[in-house]
Amino acid sequence: MQLTINGRTVEADAEPAMPLLWVLRDVLGMPGTKYGCGVPACGACTVRVDGQPVRSCVTPVSAVAGRRIVTIEGLGTPAAPHRLQAAWIAEQVPQCGYCQSGMLMAAAALLERKPKPSDADIDEAITNLCRCGTYQRVRAAIKRAAGIKA
């Protein structure tokens, strides 16, 4: 099956019903997207499909063929981090870091849709769970990336 991931077309040898998460991690060797709960609640597996945040743990790979998939590996690079990644570092968001790739992907979708989000917009868009409880720092980082004074 042909997929477009992070701007590149790749061939994935996977059953159509296989969750996108496992195609990314196990078939294509892209470990940045994390498995958290498997019941689309926590958001650790969030990627963007055509700009929208999608929980990849329950999305069959066949549902995203022919669509633009962006994973954490495609958000930025160490040499040129995405503005959210730079803000995440500046605000010292991660503790354990496990949920952060999903949080960043949800935040990127939010800023693409609403460049200057309100607190209510952030609350509505960031439904990901963080066991470390870094929600205030996540909010501060999103505002920093949006150029909003906290």
C-alpha positions in Angstrom: 0.0 0.0 0.0 1.3 3.5 -0.9 1.3 6.1 1.8 2.4 9.7 1.8 4.2 10.3 5.1 6.1 13.5 6.0 6.1 14.5 2.3 7.5 11.2 1.0 5.7 8.4 -0.8 6.5 5.1 0.9 5.4 1.5 0.2 4.0 -0.3 3.3 3.5 -4.0 3.2 0.5 -4.2 5.6 -3.0 -5.5 5.8 -5.6 -2.8 5.1 -7.1 -3.2 8.6 -3.8 -2.8 10.4 -3.8 0.3 12.6 -1.7 3.1 11.2 0.2 3.2 14.5 1.6 -0.3 14.0 2.3 0.4 10.3 4.4 3.5 11.3 6.2 1.8 14.2 6.6 -1.8 13.1 6.4 -1.8 9.3 8.1 1.5 8.6 10.4 1.8 11.6 9.1 5.2 12.8 9.0 5.0 16.6 8.1 8.6 17.4 4.4 7.9 17.4 3.6 6.2 20.7 1.2 3.5 21.8 -0.6 4.6 25.0 -4.0 3.1 25.5 -5.3 1.5 22.2 -8.8 2.9 22.8 -8.3 6.5 21.4 -8.4 8.1 24.8 -4.9 9.2 25.7 -3.7 10.7 22.4 0.0 9.4 22.6 -0.6 8.0 19.1 -1.8 11.3 17.5 -0.6 12.1 14.0 -1.9 14.6 11.5 -3.9 13.4 8.4 -4.6 16.1 5.9 -3.9 18.6 8.7 -6.3 17.1 11.2 -5.2 15.3 14.4 -6.0 11.6 14.2 -5.6 8.8 16.8 -3.5 6.3 14.8 -4.1 3.4 17.2 -7.6 2.9 15.9 -7.2 4.2 12.3 -6.9 1.5 9.7 -4.1 2.1 7.4 -6.5 1.7 4.4 -8.4 4.8 5.7 -5.3 7.1 5.1 -4.0 5.8 1.8 -3.8 8.7 -0.6 -3.9 11.3 2.2 -1.1 13.4 3.7 0.2 11.9 6.9 2.5 13.9 9.2 4.2 12.3 12.2 6.4 13.8 14.9 9.4 12.8 12.7 8.1 15.3 10.1 7.3 18.2 12.4 10.8 19.6 12.6 14.4 18.6 12.9 17.1 19.1 15.6 18.7 21.7 13.3 15.4 23.4 12.4 12.8 22.6 15.1 9.2 23.5 14.6 8.2 26.6 16.6 6.2 24.3 18.9 9.2 22.1 19.6 11.3 25.2 20.4 8.5 26.5 22.7 8.2 23.0 24.3 11.9 23.2 25.2 11.7 26.8 26.4 8.8 26.1 28.6 10.3 22.8 29.8 7.1 20.9 29.0 8.2 17.3 29.1 8.9 15.3 32.2 8.9 11.7 31.1 8.1 12.8 27.6 6.1 9.7 26.5 2.9 11.6 25.5 4.7 14.6 24.0 4.8 13.5 20.4 1.0 13.2 20.4 0.6 16.5 22.3 2.8 18.3 19.8 0.9 16.9 16.8 -2.4 18.0 18.3 -1.0 21.4 19.1 0.4 21.8 15.5 -3.1 21.0 14.1 -4.6 23.6 16.5 -2.2 26.3 15.5 -2.7 25.6 11.8 -6.5 26.0 12.3 -6.3 28.8 14.9 -3.0 30.7 14.8 -3.9 32.7 18.0 -5.8 30.2 20.1 -7.7 31.2 23.3 -7.5 29.1 26.5 -10.9 27.6 25.5 -9.5 26.7 22.0 -6.6 25.0 23.7 -8.8 23.1 26.1 -11.0 22.0 23.2 -8.2 20.9 21.0 -5.7 19.3 23.4 -7.6 16.3 24.7 -4.4 14.3 25.1 -3.6 12.9 28.5 -0.3 13.5 30.3 0.4 11.3 33.4 3.0 13.8 34.6 0.4 16.6 34.6 2.3 19.2 32.5 -0.9 20.8 31.2 0.0 24.3 32.3 3.3 24.1 30.6 1.7 22.7 27.5 -0.7 25.7 27.4 2.3 28.1 28.0 4.2 26.5 25.2 1.3 26.7 22.7 0.9 30.4 23.6 4.6 31.0 23.2 4.6 29.3 19.8 1.5 31.4 18.8 3.3 34.6 19.9 0.7 35.2 22.7 2.0 36.8 25.9 1.2 34.5 28.8 
